[in-house]
Amino acid sequence: QVQLAESGGGLVQPGGSLRLSCAASGSVFSQYVMGWYRQAPGKKRELIGTMTTNGAVNYNDAVSSRFSIVRDNDKSMVYLHMNSLKLEDTAVYYCASGYSKDEMIYWGKGTLVTVSS
């Protein structure tokens, strides 16, 4: 069992940056693929990116030039660095862990990011 807790969301102006954090507890963190997802109002949840246990990363092409995932196995933390934020990045951002991007088992409750001037 893994418990995930996101933090760092908030209000940011267009063009700004934000770092989201995800703290994991429970089972061995380093055994799982970690991912970030988001769900905008009225839209389906979409994948932002995943990072495997050995650090290989895959990103959604739509955000790959602006977002990056960092993983710290020693601290059981995963981060999402977001730059050049746009209005359309407004969403609830979720951290997840599992075996692959299509086999996420554990989910956090999400943190809201609002991009607005």
Secondary structure, DSSP 8 states (H G I E B T S, - for coil): -EEEEEE--EEE-TT--EEEEEEEEES-GGGSEEEEEEE-TTS--EEEEEE-TT--EEE-TTTTTTEEEEEETTTTEEEEEE-S--GGG-EEEEEEEESSTT-EEEE---EEEEE--
